[in-house]
Amino acid sequence: MVANIFQPARTLLYLKKYVFENGRSFILLNLAIAAFLVLWLGVYLNFTNPNLFSERAQVAYYFITLFLSGCLSAGVLFSELGSKDRSIHYFLIPASLLEKFLTSLFFAIVIFFISSSCIFWLVDSIVVIIANSKYETHWEVINLLSLNKYANPFFDGPLTDIFYFYFPAQALFILCSVYFRKYALFKAFVVVGLLWVVGVLLFLAYQRLVPTGMLHLSAGSYEVLEANGDNKMVVVPWWVLVSGSVLLRYLLTPLLLTVAYFRLKEKEL
């Protein structure tokens, strides 16, 4: 049974076929990312603000590029399923659905992440050298392997925590590319917009229903602020904090990808 679902030799053959058929598109996608970065950062070189190339700014550019390119590429990962002829060809390929799905994920998540990061580092290095020469500054090119030593421009916390948002977002776009037959990328943005609205509404409801205070995650407590200064501490159950942290950090992405796989399996049937 397992052999019918996953065979390393057959997976390797399908991987070679996938590279042969999609290698050109993958290269063009990476060239498009490079062109986007050159255009974006090249425009910034014409400004007079040298802080646009500080380490903090470079970090922001990296994650913005990663989110945009990663989600856009994931949104069209299974675009061939939108065409009846191409979808029939996809399902008739002599490889198991799991092998096809894992191969697509390997390129969309692992290879794309590595390639886009390398492209950003290369373009960023050239632009920062030019900026230092033009503005007589001494900004360093950020080290993508040691991101936590730089300031987080988005929220308080280590920079690597942003990946806990990036990979679920990419998995959501992959799910949408499988779930919707047509206009998957557009519908993925609609879904993200709806989730954003729901999140804002929940935040507003939280502000109205929960007394004003501060959440101390490290202490596992919520401090209710009183006008007279007699603040009260409410202990948050440890299992709530642990469950929420594990779900958001480690389980959300696999859950979304699992749903995408079973949705793909439904289409096969």
Residue pairs with C-beta under 8 A, 6 or more apart in sequence:
4 96
5 96
5 98
5 99
6 96
6 98
6 99
7 96
7 99
10 94
10 95
10 96
10 99
11 95
11 99
11 102
11 103
13 95
14 93
14 95
14 99
14 100
14 103
15 103
15 106
17 93
18 103
18 104
18 107
22 107
26 107
26 111
26 112
26 115
29 69
29 73
29 112
30 115
30 116
30 119
33 65
33 69
33 116
33 119
33 120
34 119
34 122
34 123
36 65
36 69
37 61
37 65
37 119
37 120
37 123
37 124
38 123
40 61
41 61
41 123
41 124
41 127
42 127
44 52
44 53
44 127
45 127
45 130
45 131
45 134
50 131
50 135
50 137
50 139
51 57
52 131
53 127
53 128
53 131
53 132
53 135
53 137
53 139
54 139
55 139
55 140
55 142
55 150
55 151
56 150
56 151
56 153
57 153
58 124
58 128
58 139
58 141
58 142
59 142
59 147
59 150
59 151
59 152
59 153
59 159
60 153
60 154
61 120
61 124
62 117
62 120
62 124
62 142
62 144
63 154
63 162
63 166
65 116
65 120
66 113
66 116
66 117
66 120
66 166
67 166
67 169
69 112
69 116
70 112
70 113
70 116
70 166
70 169
70 170
71 169
71 170
71 173
71 188
72 173
72 185
73 108
73 112
74 108
74 170
74 171
74 173
74 174
74 177
75 173
75 174
75 176
75 177
75 184
75 185
75 188
76 177
76 184
76 185
77 104
77 108
77 173
77 174
77 177
78 104
78 174
78 177
78 178
78 184
78 264
79 177
79 184
79 185
80 86
80 87
80 89
80 90
81 87
81 90
81 177
81 178
81 181
81 264
81 267
82 181
82 182
82 184
87 267
90 100
91 97
91 267
91 268
93 100
97 261
97 264
97 265
97 268
98 261
101 260
101 261
101 264
105 174
105 257
108 170
108 174
109 167
109 170
117 144
120 144
121 141
121 144
124 141
124 142
125 141
128 139
128 140
128 141
129 141
131 137
131 139
132 138
132 139
142 150
143 149
147 158
147 159
147 160
148 158
148 159
148 160
150 159
152 158
152 159
152 161
152 162
154 162
164 248
164 249
167 253
168 248
168 252
168 253
168 256
169 192
170 253
171 252
171 253
171 256
171 257
171 260
172 188
172 191
172 192
172 256
173 185
173 188
174 256
174 257
174 260
175 256
175 257
175 259
175 260
175 263
176 184
176 185
176 187
176 188
176 191
177 184
177 185
177 188
178 184
178 260
178 263
178 264
178 267
179 260
179 263
180 187
180 188
210 222
211 224
211 225
212 224
212 225
213 222
213 223
213 224
213 225
213 231
213 234
214 222
214 223
214 225
215 221
215 222
215 223
215 236
216 222
216 223
217 241
220 235
220 236
220 238
220 241
221 233
221 234
221 235
221 236
222 233
222 234
222 236
223 231
223 232
223 233
223 234
224 231
224 232
224 233
224 234
225 231
226 232
